[in-house]
Amino acid sequence: MRILKLAAATAFTLVSLTALAGPADDAKAHFQAIGGGEVDKIMAAYGDDAVFQWVGGPLDGAYKGGEAIRGVWTKFAKANSPLTVAVDKLAESGNPSGVTVTANVTFTGKNTIKVRYVLTYRGGKVVNEVWQIDPKLGSSY
């Protein structure tokens, strides 16, 4: 009986911890996938008809839908991966309609790329993403 109680408590704890994972954790995983050049993992985050606004730099532009977004991430990964990723000032704000995650993210490799990030999630998927290159972005690393 004691083993059953322990097993039940362990299962409850694991389910509770899994339930705590949310968009902020998804955003961190997204940033790590970008750093690793893992295009398939990056793409798994997006919902149908997602919009990606890349502001600044050689890939500046608006990209809509999976094919366009995959193309830009493929170019970026080929030119930059692997990158180390440092995340600062991660914040999550939400209501029943969706969640927005903001962060200052520094990608470091051949070059250092400082990005002000805004991700909008609906139904657990990214529907809008803003990658704002900001060379003056402060951090506390």
C-alpha positions as CSV (number, residue, x, y, z in Angstrom):
1,M,0.0,0.0,0.0
2,R,2.8,2.4,0.9
3,I,4.4,1.8,-2.6
4,L,1.1,2.6,-4.3
5,K,0.8,5.9,-2.3
6,L,4.3,6.8,-3.2
7,A,3.7,6.0,-6.9
8,A,0.5,8.0,-6.9
9,A,2.3,11.0,-5.3
10,T,5.2,10.8,-7.7
11,A,2.8,10.7,-10.7
12,F,0.8,13.7,-9.4
13,T,4.1,15.6,-8.9
14,L,5.2,14.8,-12.5
15,V,1.9,15.8,-13.9
16,S,1.9,19.0,-11.9
17,L,5.4,19.9,-13.0
18,T,4.5,19.2,-16.7
19,A,1.5,21.5,-16.3
20,L,3.7,24.3,-15.1
21,A,5.6,24.4,-18.5
22,G,4.1,27.2,-20.5
23,P,4.9,29.7,-23.2
24,A,7.9,31.2,-21.4
25,D,9.5,27.7,-21.3
26,D,8.4,27.2,-25.0
27,A,10.1,30.5,-25.9
28,K,13.4,29.4,-24.2
29,A,13.3,26.2,-26.1
30,H,12.6,28.2,-29.3
31,F,15.7,30.4,-28.7
32,Q,17.8,27.3,-28.0
33,A,16.6,25.7,-31.3
34,I,17.6,28.9,-33.1
35,G,21.0,28.8,-31.5
36,G,21.5,25.2,-32.5
37,G,20.3,25.8,-36.1
38,E,17.6,23.2,-35.6
39,V,15.1,24.3,-38.2
40,D,12.6,21.5,-37.7
41,K,12.5,22.2,-34.0
42,I,12.1,26.0,-34.7
43,M,9.3,25.3,-37.1
44,A,7.4,23.0,-34.6
45,A,6.7,26.1,-32.5
46,Y,4.6,27.9,-35.2
47,G,0.8,27.8,-35.8
48,D,-0.8,27.8,-39.2
49,D,-0.4,31.1,-41.0
50,A,2.1,32.5,-38.5
51,V,3.7,35.8,-39.2
52,F,7.3,36.6,-38.6
53,Q,8.6,40.2,-38.6
54,W,12.4,40.3,-38.8
55,V,13.4,43.9,-38.1
56,G,17.0,44.9,-39.1
57,G,19.9,43.1,-40.6
58,P,20.3,41.2,-43.9
59,L,17.1,39.2,-43.4
60,D,14.9,42.2,-42.7
61,G,11.3,41.7,-43.8
62,A,7.9,40.2,-43.1
63,Y,7.4,36.4,-43.6
64,K,4.0,34.7,-43.5
65,G,3.3,31.0,-43.4
66,G,5.5,28.0,-42.9
67,E,7.3,27.9,-46.2
68,A,8.5,31.5,-46.0
69,I,9.4,31.2,-42.3
70,R,11.3,28.0,-42.9
71,G,13.2,29.7,-45.7
72,V,14.5,32.5,-43.5
73,W,15.5,30.2,-40.6
74,T,17.3,27.9,-43.0
75,K,19.3,30.8,-44.4
76,F,20.0,32.1,-40.9
77,A,21.1,28.6,-39.6
78,K,23.4,28.0,-42.5
79,A,25.1,31.4,-42.0
80,N,25.3,31.5,-38.2
81,S,25.0,28.2,-36.4
82,P,26.0,27.1,-33.8
83,L,25.3,30.0,-31.5
84,T,25.3,30.3,-27.7
85,V,22.1,31.8,-26.3
86,A,21.7,34.1,-23.4
87,V,18.2,35.2,-22.3
88,D,17.5,38.2,-20.1
89,K,14.4,40.0,-18.9
90,L,12.0,37.2,-20.0
91,A,8.4,38.1,-19.3
92,E,5.1,36.4,-19.9
93,S,1.8,38.2,-20.1
94,G,-1.5,36.5,-20.9
95,N,-5.2,36.2,-20.8
96,P,-7.7,33.5,-22.1
97,S,-7.1,34.7,-25.7
98,G,-3.4,34.2,-25.8
99,V,0.0,34.9,-24.2
100,T,2.8,37.2,-25.2
101,V,6.4,36.5,-24.2
102,T,9.1,39.2,-24.4
103,A,12.8,38.8,-23.9
104,N,16.2,40.3,-24.6
105,V,18.2,37.5,-26.3
106,T,21.9,37.5,-27.3
107,F,23.0,35.0,-29.8
108,T,26.8,34.6,-29.9
109,G,28.9,32.8,-32.5
110,K,30.8,34.2,-35.4
111,N,29.0,37.4,-34.6
112,T,27.0,38.7,-31.6
113,I,23.4,39.3,-32.5
114,K,21.3,41.2,-29.9
115,V,17.6,40.7,-30.3
116,R,14.5,42.2,-28.6
117,Y,12.1,39.3,-28.9
118,V,8.3,39.3,-28.9
119,L,6.4,36.1,-29.3
120,T,2.6,35.8,-29.4
121,Y,1.1,32.4,-28.6
122,R,-2.5,31.3,-29.3
123,G,-3.5,27.7,-28.6
124,G,0.1,26.9,-27.6
125,K,1.6,27.9,-30.9
126,V,3.5,31.0,-32.1
127,V,1.2,33.1,-34.3
128,N,3.3,36.2,-34.4
129,E,7.0,36.7,-33.9
130,V,9.1,39.9,-33.9
131,W,12.8,39.6,-34.1
132,Q,14.1,43.2,-33.5
133,I,17.8,43.5,-34.0
134,D,19.1,46.0,-31.4
135,P,22.9,46.4,-31.2
136,K,22.5,48.7,-28.1
137,L,20.4,46.1,-26.2
138,G,21.5,46.1,-22.6
139,S,21.8,42.9,-20.6
140,S,22.8,41.7,-17.2
141,Y,24.9,38.7,-18.2
